[in-house]
Amino acid sequence: MPVSQIDVAVERKPGSQLELRVTAPAGEVDAAIDESLRRLAGRIRIPGFRPGKAPGPMVERAVGWDAVRHETVDRLVPELYRRAVEQEGVEPVSDPQVDVQTLEREKPLVFTATITVKPVIDLGDYRSLRVERSHTDVTEANVDDAVEEVRRRHATLRDVDRPAQAGDVLRCTLVMRHGDEVVGGEETGERDLELDRETIIPAIVDGIIGLSGGAERSFEVTLPGDYPREELRNTTVTVDVRVLTVRERELPPLDDSLAELDGHGTTLDELRTVQRERLEREAEDSDRDRFEQQALSALRDSVRVDVPQVMVEREIERQLADLEYRLAAIGIPLDKYLELSGQTIEKLRGDRREPAVQRVRLDLALDQLATEEGVEVDEQQVEQEARRISEGQRLSASQRQRLEDAARRDLVRRAAALRLLEIAGGDGGFVQT
């Protein structure tokens, strides 16, 4: 089929939309019709002719002009759209909405394609963006706490014949009801429960303290405003608890033997050194992560861009697909997760809308920063990343191309983020590649 320049008129519309009015010359249309007739000839049987060898007029009489027209439009319009997008240098972020005028012989073909494109992105004076780096000091008190955690990790549980106290670990049954519905625990299952107000609702801990082995108690608790199940927040539930045994933690001595027990050194001082170094590494990592997040947030919040809704919806779908994948990895179907968490898919989508908007804003900002700074990535890196992602999968050529495009986009954004950190830091330090 001959390929010629096509006429494309571009009209910008609100919401980062473009309308492309595409006109293909009559000669290209006629060539496409002839090609359609050859394809159709191979699908039908016409007496006296081998498959695919019947003349075009006979094929058209056999299948009808409407069939020829539909075959031509279905093949020609997507190709013309691809060429129009490439010719005009636009970057669609949505599938086109196409309106095709009637196709006729010896006449140009005209159609419109309405698409959403990447919006205009204004980074402002991004080169003046600065973020202060924080430095977390590790104190002796921090080391003391870390050593105490080592002791707790190596503690043994010992049955005690006394009422339960904060910090004890109980063997018990616990059921939480809202009306007739069981909303927490199991009616028959025994469990270990540590009376720790940091991990258990404090009112439940307070309701259990003072019970001895063999004791039972029923009491009411008002659930906090951040309770995972939204419909139960700030509601009153009934807690039924039966204590089987009360156990306390027996900590190992705070001496050189603790280092040997933990496998880090032979003296308490050596153990403290190991814990200090660990805390310092964690503090450094935390400081770096905080700096990076603050720099990315500063760029995201300063960019001026009208985020297209189609990109937000696509990001929501990506997040939900990622959630479903992670749930499947631990054997929980998405519908079961929704049931257990008391949510609906509509609620899940709604909760992810604002985070999706912010994610898209940041991605667009990083894309624009990469353009402004001339950020590029090595194609060998792109191929390596694509191979890493697709390891063990058999992909078609088109799937491989899409994967490489996604890998290239991600690598460019990572490189742009590193450049941002250099800018935000003022001197390029603190950045690790």
N, C-alpha and C positions, 0 to 999 in steps of 0.2 A: 504494500500500500504506500503510495507516495506521501512523503511528509513535507508539509509546507508551513510557512508562518501563519499562525492563526491570529485573528483580530480579537483582542481582549480589552473590554472597557471595565474599569475598576471604579466602584462606588463605595465609599466608606459609610458605614451605618453605626448608630450608637451601640455600646456594649462590645467594642472590639470586633465588630462584624464587617465583613466585606461582601459585596455582591459582584461576582465576576460575570459579565455578559460576554459569552464566547461565541464567535462566528467562525465556522469552518467553511472554506471555499467549496463551491459546487463540485469541482473536480475531485476533491478528496471524498466528498459524500458519495459520488457515483462509484468511485473505486471501492469504497466500503460496502456499498450495496452489492457490487459484483462479487466481492469476497464472501459476503453472507450467502449469496446464491450458491457458491462453490461448497461452502460448509453444509448448507441444507441438502445439496445434491447427494452428499455422502450419507445422509440419514434416511433417505426415502428410496423406494424402488419404483422406477419408471420403466414400463415394458419396452424392450428393445435396446436398453442402455445398461452398461455395467454401472455399479454404484459409483457415484461421483462424476460420471461422464456425461450426464444429460445436459443439454443446453440450458442456459439461464432462463430464457422465456418459458420453456416447458416446466422447469422447476417452480417458477413463480406461479404459473397456472395451477400446478398441483397443490402447492401449499397455501397460496393466497398472498396478496400484497401485505396484509397486516402482519403475517408471520415474518415476511422478509424485513419489514420495517422494524419490528420488535427485535429481531436478531441483530440488525444493524445498529440500532440505538444502544442495545445492551453491550455491544462490543466497542462502539466508536466513542460514546460519551465519556466513559471512564478514562480512556486514553487521551481524549481531548482535554479533559479536566486536569489530568496529570501534567500535560504539556503547558496548559495555561498557568498552573501554579508555579511550575519551574520557570516559565518565560517571564512572569511578573516578579519572581523572587519573593513570594509570600510564604509564610510559615503557618499552615493551618494547625489548629489545636482541636478541631472537631471534624466529624464527617460532614460532607456537603449536603445541603438540601437543594436538590436539582429540579428545575422546571424546564422541560424540553418542548420546544415548539415542533409543529408537525414536520416530519422528514419527508421530502419529496425529491424525485430525480431532477437533476440539472438545476438545483437550487441550493443556496448555502443552508447549512444547518445552524440554528441559533438556539442556545440554551443559557439559562442563568444558574449559577451555583452560589448559594449563600453559605459562607463559612465564618467560623470564629477563628481569629488569628491571635498571635501573641500581641498583647497590648503594648502601647507606648509606655516605656519605663523611664522614669526620671530619678536618677540616683542622687541628684543634688550635689553638694560639695562633699562627696564621700571621702575624698582624700584628707579632709580635716577631722574625720571621725577618730576619736581616741577613747580608749577604755583603760581605766586604772587597774593594774595588776595587784591582787591581794597576796599576802604571804601569811600562812598559818603557822604559828609557832607551836612546837610540841613541848609541853611542860612536863615537869616531874609528876604532877597530878595525873596527866594523861597516861604516863607510863605506869603509874600505880594502878590506874583503872584497867589497863591492858593486862597487867600481871594478875589482877584479881579475876579477870575474865578467863585467864589460863587456869587459875585454881578452880573456877566454876566448871570449866570444861572437863576437868579431871576429877570432879567431885563424885562421890558415891551417895546413893540414896539409902537412908536408914529409917526403918519403921520406928515411929515414936508413939507413946501412949499419952497423948495430951491433945488439947484443942488445937485446931489449925491456926497457923500464924502466916502473915505475909511472907512470901518467899518459899513456903512449903510446896511440895508436889504431892497432890492427892490422887489416889486411884478412886474414881467415882463414876457415877452416871449423872448426866445433866441434860435436861430437856427444857427448851424455851418455847412457850406457846403464846400465840396471839389469838384469843378466842379459842376456837376448836382446832386451829391450824398449828401444827408443829413447825416453827420457823428457825429452830436451831437445836443441835444435838440430836441424840437418838434415845428412844425410850428404853431400849434394852442394852445398848452398847456401852461397855466400860471404856474409860479413857483416862489418860494422865492429864492433869490440869495443874499448871503452875500458878500460884496465887501472886501474879505479877500485874500491877495496875498499868504497866506500860503496854502490855500485850492483850490483856483482858479488860473488858468494860469495868471500870473501877467499882461501879455499884454492884456488879456480880461478885467481885472479889470481897467487898465489904459484907455482902449477904452470906458468904460462905465462912469467912473467918470466925473462929470460935467453935466450929463443929468438930466433933471427935469421930473416930472410926465407928461405923454402924449407925451414925445419926443421919436424919433426913430433915430437910427444910424446904418450904415453899414460900416464895416472896416475890414481890412485884418490883420491876425495874423499868424506868423510862429510858428508851434507847436514845443515843446521842443524835445530833443533827447531821452528822456525817456518816451514819450507818450505811453500809453498802446497798441495802435494799431501800430505795427511795421512799416507797410507800409505807415503810415501817419507821421512818425517822420521826423522832419525838413522840412515838406512841408507847403505851404502857403494855408490857408483856409479863407473863408469869413464868418464873424460873423454878423448876423442881429439881433438887439435887439430893443425891444419896451418897454419902461418903463411905467408902469401903476401908481404906487405910490412909493414915496421915504419915508422910515421909518428909524428912528434912535432909538438906544437903550437908554432907560431911566433907569439908574442904581439906585438901592435902596441906601439910605445913608450909609456911612461907620461909623456906630455906633452900639450900643448895640442891636438895633432893627434887625440888620442883622443876629445876632446869633439866635434870636427867629424865624425869617423868615425861616432860614435854618434848624431849629430844632436841633441845636447843641449848647446847653448852653443858658445862658441868658445875657452874656456880650460879647463884642468884644474880650476881652482877652481869654475867654473860647473858642470862635470860633477859634482863632489863635492856641490855644493849641491843639484842635482837629485836625486842618489841619496839624500842625507840626508833631503830632504823626502819622497821615496817611502818610505823606511824608517820615518819617523815616522808617515806615514799608515797603513802596514801594522801598525805597532806599536799604534797607537790602535785600529784595527779588531780586532786580535787581543785586546787588553785588553778591549774591549767584548764581543766574542764569549765570552771566558772568563768575564766577569762574568755574562752572560746564562745561559750553560750552568750555572754554579755555582748561580745562583739557582733555575733550573728543577729542577736535581738536588736542591737542598735541599728544595724544595716536594714533589717526587715522593717523596723518601725519608722525609719526615715525615708524609705523609698516612697515615691508617689506613683501609684499605679491603680488602674481600675481592673480588679481581678475578675476575669470572665467566669460566670457561673459554671460553664461546662468544665472548666479546669478544676473547680472546687468539687463538682460531682465526681469527676474522675479520681481525684485524690481520696474522697470518701470511699469509693469503691475499692481503691487500692488498700486502704486501711482495713476495710472489712474483710477483704480477701486474705490479708496478712493475718488478721485475727483468726479467721477460720482455719488457716493453715497451721497456726501455732496450737489451736485447740485440737485439731486432728492429730497432731504429733503426740498428744497426751491422751488420745482416745475419747475426746469429748466432742460430740457433734454440736454445731452452732445452735440448733434449736434447743438442745438440752442445756447449753450454757445460758440461753435466754430464759429458760424456765427456772433454772437454779438462781439466777441473779434477779429474777422478777422484772425483766426488761422485755421490750418489744423491739423488732428490727427498726421500726420508725423512731423509737427513742434512741436506739444505738446510733442511727444515722444523724439524728438531731444533735446528740452529744458530741459528735465528731465534726460538725460543720465548722465551728469557729477554729478549732485546731487545723482543719483542712485549709481554711482561708489563710491562716498564718503560714502554713507550710508552703502553699503556692506562692504567697508573697515573697518568702525567702528564696525559693527556687528561682523565681523570676529576677529577683535582685542579684543573685549570684550569676545567673546567665548574663545579665547586662554588665555586671562587673567584669566578667571574663571577656566580654567584647571590648569594653573600655580599656582594659589592661592588656589586651592581646594575648590572653592565656590560651595556650595550646597544649595538647597531649600527644605523646608518641603513639602512632598507630600500632606499634608492637605491643604497647601496654594495653591498648583496647582489645587486641586479639587475645592476649593472655587473660584479661579479665573476663571476656566472653567465654573462653574455654573453661575458666574456673567456675563460672555460674552454671554452665551447661554440662558439666562433667557427668557422664553416665547417660546423657540424653541424646536421642537421634533427632536432629533438626533438619527441616527443609532449608533450601537456599533462602527463601523469604524470611523464615523464622530466624535463621542465623543473622541475616541482615538487620532485622529488628532488634535482636539481642545486642549486636555490635553498636547499633545506634544508641540504645539505652546505656550500654557500658561507657561509650564515649561521653554521653551527656553527664553521667555520674562522675566520671573522672575529671571532666572540665569543672564541674561544680566543686569537687574537692580541692582542685588546684586554685580555684577562685577563692575558696574559703581560706586557704593558706595565705594567699596574697592579702586578703582582708585582715588577717591576724597581724601581718607585717605592718600594714597601715595603722591598725588600731593600737599596736604596741609602740609605734613611733620610731622604733629603731630596728625593727625586724627580729628582735630576740624573742625567745620563748616559743618559737615555732619549731615543731619537729615534723620532718617529712618521713 
